[in-house]
Amino acid sequence: GYSKIKNFDYLYSLPNGSQKKVYSDSVTDNGSIRFRVPTEIKVPSVVNVSVYYKKSVSGIIPVTVKAINTDTGAEIKTLKTGAVPAGDPYNYTVSETTIISGGITYDFTGEWKWQYKKNTPSAPIVTSSGSGTSVSFNVPSADEIKDGITVYVHYKEGEPSADEVTLRVIMVSRVGALIEEISRETVSIGQAISKSIQNSRTVRGVTYQYQNKWDYTYNTSSGDTTKIGSGITASFTIPSNTKLGTVVTLKLYYDLIQEVVIPDPAPPIVLPIDTPSPYAVINGDKYNSSYFFSKDGISTTESQYVTVRTKEYLLGYRLVNKTGKVTFVVPVTMNYTLKYYTATPEEFLENGPVEVTEIV
C-alpha cells in the first residue's frame, strides 16, 4: 500500500496565460491540505493540487550507533546495535556524554547525524544532521535503503592535562591533509621519541606510499615551532621549552599508490611493398612535341629523349596499434543533506505556503 506524506503542491494559471506552481507541506503526514487561493489567479481557471504518497514496504532495517571523533572522523566505539521496522520512528538517547577510549577522554559535542546508502546503481549516501542528546528520525522504506542505517554521534577530544604533554602521531597527505590518526600518548619534556614509519599504509581500502618526509610541531610560550625530518624512523627529543598541557603533533607524509594499467599492443599491421608498375617512353627530340617517331626511324641529325616513370609508392611500412585505459584511484566522499521547512498551523495560516519555484 501507500501512505500520504506532508508534501503537496498546487498549480494555477496567471492572467497572462503562464502557470505558477507552489510547493508546501501539511503540518503532519496525515494532516489536511490547506492553502489560500491566490489573488493573482486567472478567472475562470482550475487549480490542480498534487498530493504525494510513499510506498509502504515491510522490512526490518538494522541500525548501528557509533561514536566518532568529530575532528578526524575515526570511530571511537560502537554505542548500540539494533533494528527497527521500515517506516517507523527511531529514537536513541545519548547517555554517554564522556567516553574514555585508549586512554583518551572524549566529550560529546551535541551533534549527530544519520545516513544510509540509497538502493540505486550509484548508491549515493543520504545524510541528515541533528543536535541534542535525543536522536530521533523516521526510518525510510526498506526499498530505499541499500544496507542499514548508521548513526554517528560526534565526540571531541578533551583538553590535555595542564601538567602533561601529549604526543599525537598522524598520517597526512602530501599537502598535509589528515588521512588518519595513528597513535596518541602522554610524554614528558626531554623524552627521546623514536617512531618506525611503515613504507605503505592502507586506510579505508586505499593504499598510500610513504614520501620520506616527516615533521613535528610543538608549542612554546612564543608560539608553534615545526621541525622537519626524513627517513624511515622519526627520531627527536621533546624540546625543553615545550609548554605543559599542549599536544606535540608528529606528521608522517604519504601519497596514493597509483596502479597504472598499461595498454597491451594489438597485433602489428604490416603492409607489403607496393608494385611500382614502371614504364618508359623513347621518342624523337622534344618531349610531348616530337618531330618524328623513333620506331619509324631516326634521322642522323636529330636527338632522342627517354622518359622512365613508376607510380609513387612506399617501400613498406609497419604500424603498431595500442589501445586501452589508464586506471587510478581518487578517494571521494559525497554527502547528500535533506532539508525540510516546517511551520506551525498558526504560522501556516498567517503566512501561507512557501513559494519554491515558478513555471513560466
C-alpha positions as CSV (number, residue, x, y, z in Angstrom):
1,G,0.0,0.0,0.0
2,Y,0.8,3.7,0.0
3,S,0.8,6.2,2.8
4,K,0.4,10.0,2.5
5,I,3.3,12.3,3.3
6,K,3.3,16.0,4.2
7,N,4.5,17.3,0.8
8,F,1.9,18.7,-1.7
9,D,1.8,21.3,-4.5
10,Y,-0.8,23.2,-6.4
11,L,-0.6,24.6,-10.0
12,Y,-2.7,27.5,-11.3
13,S,-2.9,29.9,-14.2
14,L,-2.0,33.6,-14.2
15,P,-3.9,36.2,-16.1
16,N,-1.1,36.5,-18.7
17,G,-1.5,32.8,-19.6
18,S,1.6,31.4,-17.8
19,Q,1.4,28.9,-14.9
20,K,2.7,29.0,-11.4
21,K,3.4,26.1,-9.1
22,V,3.7,26.4,-5.3
23,Y,5.1,23.7,-3.1
24,S,4.0,23.3,0.5
25,D,3.6,20.9,3.4
26,S,0.8,19.9,5.7
27,V,1.5,20.0,9.4
28,T,1.9,16.2,9.6
29,D,1.9,13.3,7.2
30,N,-1.7,12.6,7.8
31,G,-2.7,16.3,8.2
32,S,-5.2,18.1,6.0
33,I,-4.1,20.1,3.0
34,R,-4.6,23.9,3.4
35,F,-3.7,26.8,1.3
36,R,-5.1,30.2,0.2
37,V,-6.5,30.6,-3.2
38,P,-4.1,33.1,-4.8
39,T,-5.4,36.6,-5.6
40,E,-3.4,36.6,-8.9
41,I,-5.2,33.6,-10.3
42,K,-6.8,33.7,-13.7
43,V,-10.7,33.6,-13.6
44,P,-12.1,31.3,-14.6
45,S,-9.4,28.6,-14.2
46,V,-8.7,25.3,-12.4
47,V,-6.3,24.8,-9.5
48,N,-4.6,21.4,-9.8
49,V,-3.4,20.0,-6.4
50,S,-0.9,17.2,-6.3
51,V,-0.7,15.1,-3.1
52,Y,2.3,12.9,-2.6
53,Y,2.4,9.3,-1.2
54,K,5.2,6.9,-0.5
55,K,5.1,3.2,-0.9
56,S,4.8,1.3,2.4
57,V,7.2,-1.6,2.3
58,S,7.6,-4.0,5.1
59,G,11.0,-4.9,6.4
60,I,13.4,-4.6,9.3
61,I,16.2,-2.1,9.0
62,P,19.5,-2.6,11.0
63,V,20.6,0.5,12.9
64,T,24.1,1.0,14.3
65,V,25.0,3.9,16.6
66,K,28.7,4.8,16.6
67,A,30.8,7.3,18.5
68,I,33.2,9.1,16.2
69,N,36.0,11.7,16.6
70,T,34.5,14.9,15.1
71,D,37.9,16.2,14.1
72,T,39.2,13.0,12.3
73,G,36.1,11.0,11.5
74,A,37.7,8.0,13.2
75,E,35.4,5.6,15.0
76,I,35.8,5.6,18.8
77,K,33.4,2.8,19.7
78,T,30.0,1.3,18.9
79,L,27.4,2.6,21.2
80,K,24.4,0.5,20.2
81,T,23.2,-2.0,17.6
82,G,19.6,-2.9,16.8
83,A,16.9,-2.9,14.2
84,V,13.7,-1.0,13.6
85,P,10.7,-1.7,11.2
86,A,10.8,0.3,8.0
87,G,8.7,3.4,8.2
88,D,8.7,3.6,12.0
89,P,10.3,6.3,14.1
90,Y,13.7,5.6,15.6
91,N,14.8,7.1,19.0
92,Y,18.1,6.9,20.8
93,T,19.2,9.0,23.8
94,V,22.9,9.9,24.1
95,S,23.6,8.9,27.7
96,E,27.4,8.8,27.5
97,T,28.4,12.4,27.3
98,T,32.0,11.4,28.2
99,I,33.9,8.5,26.7
100,I,37.3,7.2,27.6
101,S,39.0,5.1,24.9
102,G,42.7,4.2,24.5
103,G,43.5,6.4,27.4
104,I,41.9,9.5,25.7
105,T,38.9,11.3,27.1
106,Y,36.2,12.4,24.6
107,D,33.3,14.8,25.2
108,F,30.0,14.8,23.4
109,T,29.8,17.8,21.1
110,G,26.0,17.8,21.0
111,E,25.9,17.0,17.3
112,W,24.9,13.8,15.5
113,K,23.9,12.6,12.0
114,W,22.4,9.5,10.5
115,Q,23.0,8.2,7.0
116,Y,22.3,5.4,4.6
117,K,23.1,4.4,1.0
118,K,20.2,4.7,-1.4
119,N,19.2,1.5,-3.2
120,T,20.2,2.7,-6.7
121,P,23.1,1.7,-9.0
122,S,25.3,4.6,-8.0
123,A,24.3,4.1,-4.3
124,P,24.6,7.8,-3.2
125,I,24.8,8.5,0.6
126,V,21.9,10.3,2.1
127,T,22.7,12.2,5.3
128,S,20.7,14.2,7.8
129,S,22.0,16.0,10.8
130,G,20.7,16.9,14.3
131,S,21.7,18.1,17.7
132,G,21.0,17.4,21.3
133,T,21.0,14.2,23.3
134,S,17.8,12.9,21.7
135,V,18.4,11.2,18.3
136,S,15.1,10.9,16.5
137,F,14.1,10.3,12.9
138,N,11.7,8.4,10.8
139,V,13.1,5.3,9.1
140,P,12.7,5.3,5.3
141,S,11.0,2.5,3.4
142,A,13.0,-0.7,3.1
143,D,13.2,-0.5,-0.7
144,E,15.0,2.9,-0.4
145,I,18.0,1.6,1.7
146,K,20.9,-0.5,0.2
147,D,22.2,-1.5,3.6
148,G,21.4,-0.5,7.1
149,I,21.3,2.9,8.8
150,T,24.3,4.3,10.7
151,V,24.0,7.0,13.4
152,Y,27.2,8.9,14.1
153,V,27.4,10.7,17.5
154,H,30.2,13.3,17.5
155,Y,32.7,13.5,20.3
156,K,35.7,15.8,20.7
157,E,38.9,15.0,22.5
158,G,39.1,16.6,25.9
159,E,41.7,19.1,26.7
160,P,45.0,17.5,27.8
161,S,46.0,17.8,31.4
162,A,47.7,21.1,32.3
163,D,50.8,19.3,33.7
164,E,51.2,16.8,30.8
165,V,52.5,16.8,27.2
166,T,50.7,14.7,24.6
167,L,52.4,13.2,21.5
168,R,50.0,12.7,18.6
169,V,51.2,10.8,15.5
170,I,49.1,11.3,12.4
171,M,49.2,10.2,8.8
172,V,48.8,13.1,6.3
173,S,48.7,13.6,2.6
174,R,51.5,15.1,0.5
175,V,50.0,18.6,1.2
176,G,49.4,17.9,4.9
177,A,45.7,17.0,5.0
178,L,44.8,14.5,7.7
179,I,44.3,10.9,6.5
180,E,44.3,9.0,9.8
181,E,45.4,9.3,13.4
182,I,47.9,6.6,14.2
183,S,48.5,6.9,17.9
184,R,48.4,9.2,20.9
185,E,50.3,9.0,24.2
186,T,51.5,11.1,27.1
187,V,55.2,12.0,27.0
188,S,57.5,14.1,29.2
189,I,59.7,17.1,28.4
190,G,63.2,15.9,27.3
191,Q,61.9,12.4,26.4
192,A,63.5,10.7,23.4
193,I,61.0,9.8,20.7
194,S,61.6,7.1,18.0
195,K,58.8,6.0,15.8
196,S,59.2,3.5,13.0
197,I,57.4,4.5,9.8
198,Q,55.6,2.0,7.6
199,N,56.6,2.2,3.9
200,S,52.9,1.8,2.9
201,R,49.6,2.0,4.8
202,T,46.0,1.1,3.7
203,V,43.2,3.3,5.0
204,R,39.6,2.7,4.1
205,G,40.6,0.5,1.2
206,V,43.1,2.9,-0.3
207,T,46.8,2.2,-0.2
208,Y,49.3,5.1,0.4
209,Q,53.1,5.2,0.0
210,Y,55.4,7.0,2.5
211,Q,57.0,10.1,0.9
212,N,60.2,10.0,3.0
213,K,59.2,13.1,4.9
214,W,58.0,13.8,8.5
215,D,57.8,16.8,10.8
216,Y,56.7,17.6,14.3
217,T,55.2,20.7,15.7
218,Y,55.3,21.8,19.4
219,N,54.0,24.8,21.3
220,T,56.2,27.2,23.3
221,S,55.4,30.4,25.1
222,S,56.2,32.3,21.9
223,G,54.0,30.1,19.6
224,D,54.2,27.0,17.5
225,T,57.6,25.6,16.1
226,T,57.9,23.0,13.4
227,K,61.0,20.8,12.8
228,I,61.4,18.7,9.6
229,G,62.9,15.3,9.2
230,S,63.2,12.4,6.8
231,G,63.9,8.6,6.8
232,I,62.1,5.5,7.9
233,T,62.4,6.5,11.6
234,A,61.1,9.7,13.2
235,S,63.6,10.4,16.0
236,F,63.7,13.5,18.1
237,T,63.5,14.7,21.7
238,I,60.6,16.6,23.2
239,P,62.0,20.1,23.4
240,S,62.7,21.6,26.8
241,N,60.7,24.7,26.1
242,T,57.5,22.8,25.2
243,K,54.6,24.2,27.1
244,L,52.8,21.8,29.5
245,G,49.2,21.0,28.6
246,T,49.9,21.0,24.8
247,V,50.0,18.5,22.1
248,V,53.1,17.7,20.0
249,T,52.0,16.6,16.6
250,L,54.1,14.3,14.5
251,K,53.1,14.2,10.9
252,L,54.0,11.3,8.6
253,Y,53.6,12.2,4.9
254,Y,52.0,9.7,2.4
255,D,50.7,9.8,-1.1
256,L,48.4,7.5,-3.1
257,I,49.9,4.4,-4.8
258,Q,48.6,4.6,-8.3
259,E,48.3,1.3,-10.0
260,V,48.5,2.2,-13.7
261,V,47.2,-0.4,-16.2
262,I,49.5,-0.2,-19.3
263,P,47.6,-1.0,-22.5
264,D,48.7,-4.1,-24.4
265,P,49.7,-3.7,-28.0
266,A,47.4,-5.1,-30.7
267,P,48.9,-7.3,-33.4
268,P,51.1,-5.1,-35.8
269,I,49.7,-4.1,-39.1
270,V,52.3,-5.0,-41.8
271,L,51.8,-4.0,-45.5
272,P,53.9,-5.3,-48.3
273,I,55.9,-3.2,-50.8
274,D,53.7,-1.7,-53.3
275,T,54.1,-2.6,-57.0
276,P,55.7,0.3,-58.8
277,S,54.4,-0.5,-62.3
278,P,57.3,1.1,-64.2
279,Y,57.0,2.2,-67.8
280,A,59.3,4.1,-70.3
281,V,58.9,6.2,-73.4
282,I,61.6,6.6,-76.1
283,N,60.8,9.1,-78.8
284,G,62.2,11.8,-81.0
285,D,63.6,15.1,-80.0
286,K,61.3,17.2,-77.8
287,Y,59.1,15.7,-75.1
288,N,55.4,15.8,-76.0
289,S,56.3,17.7,-79.2
290,S,58.1,15.0,-81.2
291,Y,59.5,15.9,-84.7
292,F,59.5,12.2,-85.6
293,F,58.7,8.7,-84.1
294,S,61.8,6.7,-83.2
295,K,60.1,3.4,-84.1
296,D,59.7,4.7,-87.7
297,G,63.4,5.6,-88.0
298,I,65.9,8.1,-86.5
299,S,67.4,10.9,-88.6
300,T,71.1,11.2,-88.2
301,T,70.9,14.9,-87.3
302,E,68.2,14.5,-84.6
303,S,68.3,13.6,-81.0
304,Q,66.0,11.4,-78.9
305,Y,64.6,11.6,-75.4
306,V,63.9,8.7,-73.0
307,T,61.4,9.0,-70.1
308,V,61.1,6.4,-67.4
309,R,58.3,6.6,-64.9
310,T,56.8,4.5,-62.0
311,K,54.0,5.0,-59.6
312,E,54.7,6.8,-56.3
313,Y,54.9,4.2,-53.6
314,L,56.3,3.3,-50.2
315,L,58.9,0.7,-49.7
316,G,56.6,-0.7,-47.0
317,Y,55.5,0.3,-43.5
318,R,54.7,-1.3,-40.2
319,L,52.0,0.2,-37.8
320,V,51.5,-0.8,-34.2
321,N,48.1,-0.1,-32.7
322,K,48.0,0.3,-28.9
323,T,44.6,0.7,-27.2
324,G,43.5,0.6,-23.5
325,K,42.9,2.8,-20.5
326,V,44.8,4.1,-17.5
327,T,43.2,3.4,-14.1
328,F,43.9,5.3,-10.9
329,V,42.2,5.9,-7.6
330,V,40.8,9.2,-6.4
331,P,39.1,8.9,-2.9
332,V,35.9,10.9,-2.9
333,T,33.3,11.4,-0.3
334,M,29.8,12.6,-1.3
335,N,27.1,13.6,1.2
336,Y,23.6,14.5,0.4
337,T,21.8,16.6,3.0
338,L,18.0,16.7,3.1
339,K,16.5,20.0,4.4
340,Y,12.8,20.3,5.4
341,Y,10.9,23.5,6.0
342,T,8.2,23.2,8.7
343,A,5.7,25.6,10.2
344,T,3.1,25.6,13.0
345,P,-0.5,25.6,11.9
346,E,-0.7,29.3,13.1
347,E,2.3,30.3,11.0
348,F,1.0,28.4,8.0
349,L,-2.4,30.2,8.2
350,E,-0.8,33.6,8.8
351,N,2.0,33.5,6.2
352,G,0.7,30.9,3.7
353,P,2.9,28.3,1.9
354,V,6.4,28.8,0.8
355,E,6.8,29.5,-2.9
356,V,9.7,27.5,-4.2
357,T,9.6,27.7,-8.0
358,E,7.7,29.3,-10.8
359,I,6.9,27.7,-14.2
360,V,6.6,30.2,-17.0
